[in-house]
Amino acid sequence: MTERPVLGIDIGGSGIKGAPVDLTVGEFATKRLRIETPQHSTPKNVAAVVKEIVDHFADQIGDGPIGITIPAVVTHGQTRSAANIDKSWIDAPAEQIFEDQLGRGIVLVNDADAAGVAEVQYGAAKGHPGLVLMTTLGTGIGSALIYRGVLIPNSELGHIEVDGHDAESRAAASIKDKTGMSYQDYAKRLQRYYEVVEALFWPDLIVVGGGVSKDSDEFLPHLDLKTKIVPAELRNKAGIIGAAWLAHDAEEHPDPIPRAT
Ligand code: BGC
């Protein structure tokens, strides 16, 4: 493992948060910094905020790549979708845009993928030897599939069809908040969602993250699934920690497929 902390940055719809991560223990080495996401969240505007965060921590981090998460599908450095960020991210050469702005290497990953990796490395699924499915219940539903410690990126299981609906349009935590639904009713929606997902993937363990996971006592006991289902442990730190871990890992295992530009 590296000696110097690796910077992880989590880009969300409302805030952009970063912290240097001590990868030997999977914890923030310093207090995180949060800056509001620009109203017009284009690649250029977001990259300017990311630069502020990188400059803020410059003295504390090594010169290897930094990890950045984004609520989008990311293949070989290109963002292919855009959830809760400006649509101009679709098909943008995002890694290149960040690197040009920052003058250093970066590794860009889907937000839920980063959170899943963090839970497998340091959290609720630490060292799990089988197939782990991480789901983040927030504005949308994010997912990460990790098999024997290896991430299968961009699973996007928030968008499977359940009872004729895009799953996240029924079972994201934001829908519960918007409609004032009780946890008992919300659990019924989650029951349908996880039932469909488990019939397709047969995971060994499901981890539930996102802000709502802090109230997991209110809904997990109502679920009746074949798969063990547990709350995430790293909470809102998971994205930053997973991004930093993946950035370090990419130095040792670079993507063999050339980056799209
Ligand atoms: C997006 C995913 C993202 C998730 C959580 C979904 O709507 O399609 O890429 O991981 O929201 O932010």
Boltz pocket constraint, residues with backbone or C-beta under 6 A from the ligand:
constraints:
  - pocket:
      binder: B
      contacts: [[A, 70], [A, 71], [A, 72], [A, 73], [A, 81], [A, 83], [A, 110], [A, 111], [A, 112], [A, 113], [A, 136], [A, 140], [A, 141], [A, 142], [A, 143], [A, 156], [A, 158], [A, 168]]
      max_distance: 6.0
